[in-house]
Amino acid sequence: MIDLSDAVGFFRANFDTDPSTAIESPGRINYIGEHTDYNGGLALPIAIDRGITVVVGDGLRGTKIRATSAGQRSIVDIDLDDLVSTTVFDGWSRYLLGGIKVLLDEGYPIRGVDISISSDLQLGSGLSSSAALLLAVVYAITLHNDINLSRDEVVELAHRAEGQYAGANVGYLDHYAIGFAMPRRATFIDFSTMSHSSCEIPFDELLVVDSNVHHSISSGGYGERRRECERAAEILNRRFISGASVEEVQTIADVELRLRAMHVLEENARVEEVRNEFSQGKTGARMLLDSHKSLRDQFRVSCPETDLIVESSIEAGAEGARMVGGGFGGSCIVVGGDPSNIERVVRSKFASGGFGPPSFFIAALDGSLKRVL
Ligand code: GLA
């Protein structure tokens, strides 16, 4: 996480006043359970020690919303009355304003505010920067206005803002993963009942490799997979694919739809298995590899760069690795082996394959959504 004093310093430098509240919102890695959330399945995400810090203060005390982000050049400056009547947002501010807009839609009384955003989470890296920002904004603005929301409500509103105003028709995974994260614990989520519990993680950190191929979730492939899954569920006559059996899925005539559905059922089973392994102090590394192969061959959301990260990490001695998040780029997690050796091998494979360089970092698994000021 960005140092709180740096985040507060950035706020002061922009608004020349003291802030009242700061929220840290972590990125997440999804340890296992990919593309299962909108299919009524299972997932096991973990929040990390990188994320977004949102700092807010009274500002001009009127009805103005002013916001600035360390990663963006433009400053947002809008009157609350104008925000009430705006329904379409573009650019980076749609996450920020979307988070405020859902609160206005609910009729909550909101006053003007100054907001600064600092981050050490790469946008589009598959580590859920957008959900982290939305959760931080919703949480910060409610605290700033003395609105008392339960964590479930914060999660629900952040998810709604992403679909309605940020233009990303995503599932609940990221908002749940961040909203309910507990340090050093994984969140086991069952999307068929929208319930969750947490379990201990038998290790402290993970190697994350960002392919540096970044696609916005609103750019096609993700939505196409969702529609395919909806068609498969319709054929199966189920609300969600996860409610069907393997035998039923095998009767789907369309080969591609059958593969998508098989991925979902097998991935759900892997989530259960990894949770079991965690309870025995094991990493479930083999399941990570199976998950990646299924995302590559059945769900078809990996890309040459993430495939290469996984293959060369294993070659370099890792026990398991897989892409995380929506796919078509983004990051991979790597379990076991010597991180510096893995980095060396992956870097050299990327160079000889003619790909741009990936980025590496060790993530501590102790993130949670919290007030820090
Ligand atoms: C993205 C979406 C999530 C989920 C994953 C795939 O991260 O935001 O809702 O569907 O992809 O598991």
Residues whose N, C-alpha, C, O or C-beta is under 5 A from the ligand:
A	BS01	GLA	G33 E34 H35 T36 D37 V170 G171 Y172 L173 D174 G325 G326
